Amino acid sequence: MAVTLVSTILFVLISLFLFEAVFSALLETDKAKAVEGSFLILDLSMNLTDRPASFKLEDLTREAITEERKSPSFHLKEVLDAIKKAETDPKIRGIFIKGGFLPDGYGCGYAAIHELVSALEDFKKTGKSTIGFFSDPSQLDYLVYSICDELHMNPSGSLILKGLANEQIFLGEALERYGVGVQVVRVGEFKGAVEPFISTQFSEENRMQISRLLELRWNNYLKTICSNRGLVRDDLIIDLNKTFLFPPDLCKANGLTDFITPYGEMLDKLLELGIEDEDSEEFAHIDLIDYVERPQLPVQNESAQGNGKPKIALIYIEGTIMDGWGDDGLSVGGDEIAQRIREISRDDDYKAIVMRVNSPGGSVSGSDTILSELSRARVGGLPIVVSMGSVAASGGYWISMDSDRVFAHEQTITGSIGVFGLLPNIKSLVESFSLHWDVVKTHSSADLMGVSRPKSPDELYIIQQYVDRIYDRFISLVSLSRDLNSSHVDKIAQGRVWMGADAYELGLVDELGGLKEALAHGAVLSGIEDCEIVEFPVAKNPMDAIADIFNITSLKMGEKNSDSPIIAAFKNMKIFISQIENFNDPRHSYTILPWYRGRFGFSH
């Protein structure tokens, strides 16, 4: 046993030493630098998230044992900062855009991509050029391409503009057939979150609101690309009524692209516009990954450093809000965020908090934990500014209530002020296999939160009262925070989902704007012009992956731009089922918009 123990310790120490040596060598490698006349390459082959992505050891391992790399993940702020930096960088001649987005989780949301387009629009005002090259872009890709001064299309490519759709799988009949009972309590006629579990289709109210959102989004999309491309909207609609698939010649004839150019000629064109790189003999350029500013040393707890420089904390809430701990970009624990807020509040260097919300909501308990800690920080003198991303609905709206200013993009999906309780049971299912439950209890409802039996009418009545109280509190929070009459709030609530522009007109948000505007307002409220922005969670690098050395779970050996319809259908089912894992509220009470997807309307 002693020999085994000593051998294990030595193996671990030597392994850590070797890994540290490898990672250190990687970090010491000089990053590519731009030279005079370089183009900044904005390759859209990324997952554009709101929060910084965590670096995983499995990513580096895959790169070490194969020649394939995982699709890069960039978060919005670092991309916006890079484009802003390029505006005044004398070495940057322009931006070359290529590739297509690779969405994952809550990444590539419509509002976030709009903020990217706005940054490129500001870049163009400097007189520097933006050039794009595409083959078969998605509709979201083309939203970015439309801003280019000069747009080239591959002769073998195509462009599909087919409108928007939101598809939802319904399990109601299947659950009933296989003996899984689902009892529901809810408030709000538009609160359609429970429909997939009890029905076979959208309710009329839910269908109406989703249709409204898709219509507003599609109109915004057409308005944006027409404005960027100098097209007449009515003429484009006439063209779309004739066909949705545009080959290169039709794209050029309709003004959707400027040139039909093979990629080799595209490289020659860029060489003419810029300068030659002596090593590659191609046009001088720098990739976005080499141009963004990321930490090169192991990340420490920023709030504990206390270097005395004024700071603004930028806290990301991305994914479904859960009760408890964790934060991986798909779900986030209320206790995890609350702890970050407490640490920030204790540090006198922080002068304001800007909270970026990209969440459809989730657990009432988890949401309220976050709101409670934000309220404490605000009472303690810290200004709170909320920046709503692509979605800030239900619990995502709940946590935004006690703040000094709420910003939303005009295409942010928000509202959904409603509450529901989901109470499944598998009594019939297990009995079909000749399995039976039995219980000994001190009270008739002692096993209420289990799944062994359906709830009695009296129990459902008590739970409904509880849900009603939560809804009343939600209404009170909105009424007090937004300075609105409670009856008016109740009228526009009812679980109804609103687009950001409508939410602004209704008084549910203070101002239309993105992350840039929210950070600027946070600086104003802090009373200090030059503040350092510190992100939570902070961006990580390979050295941080050492902590995860024994947590390698899987190696994905390849990434594809798209899946076949059958694979996509199974993936959607897997995503839907995985959402059930996030239903962990201790009282089974939720305020969430589960039919939202990160690319709402653009998923097909």
Secondary structure as the mmCIF struct_conf table of DSSP 4:
data_model
#
loop_
_struct_conf.conf_type_id
_struct_conf.id
_struct_conf.beg_label_comp_id
_struct_conf.beg_label_asym_id
_struct_conf.beg_label_seq_id
_struct_conf.end_label_comp_id
_struct_conf.end_label_asym_id
_struct_conf.end_label_seq_id
HELX_RH_AL_P HELX_RH_AL_P1 ALA A 2 GLU A 28
BEND BEND1 THR A 29 THR A 29
HELX_LH_PP_P HELX_LH_PP_P1 ASP A 30 ALA A 32
TURN_TY1_P TURN_TY1_P1 GLU A 36 GLY A 37
STRN STRN1 SER A 38 ASP A 43
BEND BEND2 MET A 46 MET A 46
STRN STRN2 ASN A 47 THR A 49
BEND BEND3 ASP A 50 ARG A 51
HELX_LH_PP_P HELX_LH_PP_P2 PRO A 52 PHE A 55
HELX_RH_AL_P HELX_RH_AL_P2 LEU A 57 ILE A 65
BEND BEND4 THR A 66 GLU A 67
HELX_LH_PP_P HELX_LH_PP_P3 LYS A 70 PRO A 72
STRN STRN3 SER A 73 HIS A 75
HELX_RH_AL_P HELX_RH_AL_P3 LEU A 76 THR A 88
TURN_TY1_P TURN_TY1_P2 PRO A 90 LYS A 91
STRN STRN4 ILE A 92 LYS A 98
BEND BEND5 GLY A 99 GLY A 99
TURN_TY1_P TURN_TY1_P3 GLY A 105 TYR A 106
BEND BEND6 CYS A 108 CYS A 108
HELX_RH_AL_P HELX_RH_AL_P4 TYR A 110 LYS A 124
TURN_TY1_P TURN_TY1_P4 LYS A 125 GLY A 127
STRN STRN5 SER A 129 PHE A 134
BEND BEND7 SER A 135 ASP A 136
HELX_RH_AL_P HELX_RH_AL_P5 GLN A 139 TYR A 145
TURN_TY1_P TURN_TY1_P5 SER A 146 ILE A 147
BEND BEND8 ASP A 149 ASP A 149
STRN STRN6 GLU A 150 MET A 153
TURN_TY1_P TURN_TY1_P6 PRO A 155 SER A 156
STRN STRN7 LEU A 159 ILE A 160
HELX_RH_AL_P HELX_RH_AL_P6 GLY A 172 ARG A 177
TURN_TY1_P TURN_TY1_P7 TYR A 178 GLY A 179
STRN STRN8 GLY A 181 VAL A 187
TURN_TY1_P TURN_TY1_P8 GLU A 189 PHE A 190
HELX_RH_3T_P HELX_RH_3T_P1 GLY A 192 VAL A 194
HELX_RH_AL_P HELX_RH_AL_P7 GLU A 195 ILE A 198
BEND BEND9 THR A 200 GLN A 201
HELX_RH_AL_P HELX_RH_AL_P8 GLU A 204 ARG A 229
TURN_TY1_P TURN_TY1_P9 GLY A 230 GLY A 230
HELX_RH_AL_P HELX_RH_AL_P9 ARG A 233 LYS A 242
BEND BEND10 PHE A 244 PHE A 244
STRN STRN9 LEU A 245 PHE A 246
HELX_RH_AL_P HELX_RH_AL_P10 PRO A 248 ALA A 253
TURN_TY1_P TURN_TY1_P10 ASN A 254 GLY A 255
BEND BEND11 LEU A 256 LEU A 256
BEND BEND12 ASP A 258 ASP A 258
STRN STRN10 PHE A 259 ILE A 260
HELX_RH_AL_P HELX_RH_AL_P11 TYR A 263 LEU A 273
BEND BEND13 GLY A 274 GLY A 274
STRN STRN11 GLU A 276 GLU A 276
TURN_TY1_P TURN_TY1_P11 GLU A 278 SER A 280
BEND BEND14 GLU A 281 GLU A 282
STRN STRN12 PHE A 283 PHE A 283
STRN STRN13 HIS A 285 ASP A 287
HELX_RH_AL_P HELX_RH_AL_P12 LEU A 288 TYR A 291
BEND BEND15 VAL A 292 VAL A 292
BEND BEND16 LEU A 297 LEU A 297
HELX_RH_AL_P HELX_RH_AL_P13 GLU A 302 GLN A 305
BEND BEND17 GLY A 308 GLY A 308
STRN STRN14 LYS A 311 GLU A 318
BEND BEND18 GLY A 319 GLY A 319
STRN STRN15 THR A 320 MET A 322
BEND BEND19 ASP A 323 TRP A 325
STRN STRN16 ASP A 327 ASP A 327
BEND BEND20 ASP A 328 LEU A 330
STRN STRN17 SER A 331 GLY A 333
HELX_RH_AL_P HELX_RH_AL_P14 GLY A 334 ARG A 346
TURN_TY1_P TURN_TY1_P12 ASP A 348 ASP A 349
STRN STRN18 TYR A 350 SER A 359
STRN STRN19 GLY A 361 SER A 363
HELX_RH_AL_P HELX_RH_AL_P15 VAL A 364 VAL A 379
TURN_TY1_P TURN_TY1_P13 GLY A 380 GLY A 381
STRN STRN20 ILE A 384 ALA A 393
TURN_TY1_P TURN_TY1_P14 SER A 394 SER A 394
HELX_RH_AL_P HELX_RH_AL_P16 GLY A 395 TRP A 398
TURN_TY1_P TURN_TY1_P15 ILE A 399 SER A 400
BEND BEND21 MET A 401 ASP A 402
BEND BEND22 ASP A 404 ASP A 404
STRN STRN21 ARG A 405 ALA A 408
TURN_TY1_P TURN_TY1_P16 GLU A 410 GLN A 411
STRN STRN22 ILE A 413 GLY A 415
STRN STRN23 VAL A 419 ASN A 425
HELX_RH_AL_P HELX_RH_AL_P17 LYS A 427 GLU A 431
TURN_TY1_P TURN_TY1_P17 SER A 432 SER A 434
BEND BEND23 THR A 442 HIS A 443
TURN_TY1_P TURN_TY1_P18 SER A 444 MET A 449
BEND BEND24 GLY A 450 ARG A 453
HELX_LH_PP_P HELX_LH_PP_P4 PRO A 454 SER A 456
HELX_RH_AL_P HELX_RH_AL_P18 PRO A 457 ARG A 482
TURN_TY1_P TURN_TY1_P19 ASP A 483 ASP A 483
HELX_RH_AL_P HELX_RH_AL_P19 SER A 486 ILE A 492
TURN_TY1_P TURN_TY1_P20 GLN A 494 GLY A 495
STRN STRN24 VAL A 497 MET A 499
HELX_RH_AL_P HELX_RH_AL_P20 GLY A 500 LEU A 506
TURN_TY1_P TURN_TY1_P21 GLY A 507 GLY A 507
BEND BEND25 LEU A 508 ASP A 510
STRN STRN25 GLU A 511 LEU A 512
HELX_RH_AL_P HELX_RH_AL_P21 LEU A 515 SER A 526
TURN_TY1_P TURN_TY1_P22 GLY A 527 GLY A 527
BEND BEND26 GLU A 529 ASP A 530
STRN STRN26 GLU A 532 PHE A 536
BEND BEND27 PRO A 537 PRO A 537
HELX_LH_PP_P HELX_LH_PP_P5 VAL A 538 ALA A 539
HELX_RH_3T_P HELX_RH_3T_P2 PRO A 542 ASP A 548
TURN_TY1_P TURN_TY1_P23 ILE A 549 PHE A 550
BEND BEND28 ASN A 561 ASN A 561
HELX_RH_AL_P HELX_RH_AL_P22 PRO A 565 GLU A 581
TURN_TY1_P TURN_TY1_P24 ASN A 582 ASN A 582
TURN_TY1_P TURN_TY1_P25 PRO A 586 ARG A 587
STRN STRN27 SER A 589 ILE A 592
TURN_TY1_P TURN_TY1_P26 PRO A 594 TRP A 595
TURN_TY1_P TURN_TY1_P27 GLY A 598 GLY A 601
#
